[in-house]
Amino acid sequence: MKSFPPPLSPSEEKYYIQKYTEGDLQAKHILIERNLRLVAHVIKKYQYLEEDPEDLISIGTIGLIKAVVTFNSAKGNRLAAYASKCIDNEILMYLRAKKKSSKEVSLYEPIGTDCEGNEVKLYDIIETEEIDVAEKLFLRENIQKLYEKVETELSKREKLVLKMRYGLYNGEEYTQREIARQLGISRSYVSRIEKSAVEKLRAFFYTHD
């Protein structure tokens, strides 16, 4: 981890905040630079993730900059306390966006074809919107078929991982890493189990048109 400049003393912080409110942009840069150590401190709580620390530093620094720009000293708080929350929020937003993106990629993986030969993706079956009656009935049939095969074709562990991963049966959705922690196994093992389960479902949809 890179070394950071020492933090400001309370009196120095007060001085530079005042200078910044008066329009001194150099004071803003000093407030940011002298609080970079805080970013490094906040990201330690995420060290269990497979995220590049430098990436988290960059994301956290964005939160720090927002904190400096929006900080209101009149509320009586120290900048460090306020900035810690902003840094944490910025990292959490980044991780949630990444989780959503990862989920979408997985959901859009094809598992079979419909009655017209078009690819059917897990997303089409799990999350459907209002469509014409014939297609709606067809998808409803496939939804029922999917859940039946989840129960009959998958192993107990595959079924559990898929339920947790996609929130089946109106359950809560989890990342692979969250599932790994709850089941006491590695994330890579969860990934293999998920892939195996999806492969089994895909094989069924392709061979039972």
N, C-alpha and C positions, 0 to 999 in steps of 0.2 A: 504494500500500500504506500502511496506517495506520502511525503511529509507535508504538513500544513502549517501555515503561520500561526503564532499563538493567538488565543482569543483576546478580545478587548476587555479591559477592566470596566466595571460599571460606569465609572466617570467618563472613560473614553467612548464607550458605547453611547452614552447620553449626548456627548459632544458631537459625535458624527451623525447621530440621528437628527439632531437639531440642524446641523449644517446641511444635511440632505433635504430636510423640509424647507430650507431656504433656497434650494435649487442647486446645491453643490453636487455635481455628478461624481466628482472624485470621492466624496464622502460615501456615496452609494457603493462604489467599487470597493472601498475599504471595508465597509460593513459586510459585503459579500465575501471578500477574500479572508477576512479574519474570523468568519464563521464556518469556513469550509470543513474544519475539524468536526463540527457538529454533524455534517452530512455523513462523514465516515463513521461517526458514533451511531447514528440512526440505522445505517444499513447493516450493522452487525446483527440485528435481529433477523435479517433475511439470509444469513450465511448458510443456512441449510438448503437453500435453493441452488439450482445449477445456473444461476445468473452470473455473468461476468461482473465482478466488483466495480470495474471501471464504468460499465454501463449504468449500474445503480448509482454510482457517484454522479454521473452526468444527469440522470433523471432527478436525483435528489437535489442537485445544484439548481435545477429549474425551480423546484419547490422553494429553495432558499431565496432565490431571486424574487419570486412572487411574495415571499414573506417580507423581505426588505421593502419592496415597493408598496405593500398594503398595510404595513405595521402601523398601529396607532398607539403611540406612547402614552396618550392621555388616559388609556384604560388601566394604566398602572402595571402592566405586565412587562417582564423582561423579553427582549427580542429573542433570546435563545429558546424560551418556552414556546413562544408563538411559532418560531421558525421550525422547531422540532415537529410540530403538528403538520405544518405545511409540507415539510420534506416527506414525512410519513404518508400523507395523503397523496402526494405526487407519485410515490413509488407504488402505492396500492392501486391507483388508477392505471398505472402502466401494467401491473401484474394482472389486473382484471381484464384489461383490453387484450393482453396476450393470451389469457385463458380463453376468452371468448373467441379469438381468432383460431386458436388450436382446436376448440370444440367444433367450430364451423367447418374446418378442413376435414375433420373426422366424420362429421355428419353428412358431408357431401360425397362421401365415398360410395360408389355404386354397389348395390348388393343384388341386383337382378334386373329383369325387364318387365314392362307392363304388357297388356293385351295387344298393343300395337307395336311392340318391339322396342319401345323407348326405355332407356335406363331408369331404374327405380333406385333412388338413394335413400339411405336411412332417414334423412331429413324429410323426404316426401311422406314417409310412413308415420314418423313420430310427430312431426309438426305440419299439419295440413290446414289450409285456409278454405274459405268457401269456394266451391267449384261446381260444375254441372252435376246433375243427379247421377248419371251413369258413372262418371269418373269417381264421384264421391262414394258410391256403392262399391266400386272396384277397390278403392283405397281402403275402405272400411274392412273389406274382406282380407286385404293384405295385412292390415293392422292386426286383425284377429289371428291371422296365420303367423305373423311375426311373433306375437306373444305366446302362441301355442308352441312354436319351435324354440323359443327362449326357454320354456319350461321342460320340453321333452328332448331337445337335441343337445343342449349345453350341459357341461358338468356343473356341479354345485358352485365351484369357484368362478367359472366363466359367467354363469348366470348372475352371481353376486356382483362381479366387477362391471358387467354391462348395465345392470340396474343402477349401480352407483354412478357410473360414468355418464349415462344419458338421462338420469332421473326417471327411469321407467316406473310405471305404476304410480305416477304423481309423486315420486320420491325426489329427494334433493340431489342436485348434480355436484359431482366432485371432480377435481383434477386427478390425473394419474398419481401425482405425488401425495395428494391428500388420501387417496385410496390406499396407497402403499403404507402410509403412516398408520392408518386405522387397522389394516390387516397384518401389519408387522412384516411386510415383504418389500423387496426393492422396487423402485419405479420402473426399471427395465422389465422386471418380471410381470408387473401389472400391464405394461405395454404389450408383452407377448401374449398374455391371457386375453386381452381385449382383441388383439389381432386375430387370434385363433377363433374367438367367438364370432367375430364379424365374418371371417372366412367360412365358417360353418353355415351361417345364415345366408351368405351370398350363394354358396354352393346349392343350398336348398332352393332358393328362388330361381336360379338358372336352370336347374334340372327338373323342376316341377311346374313348368308353365302350363 
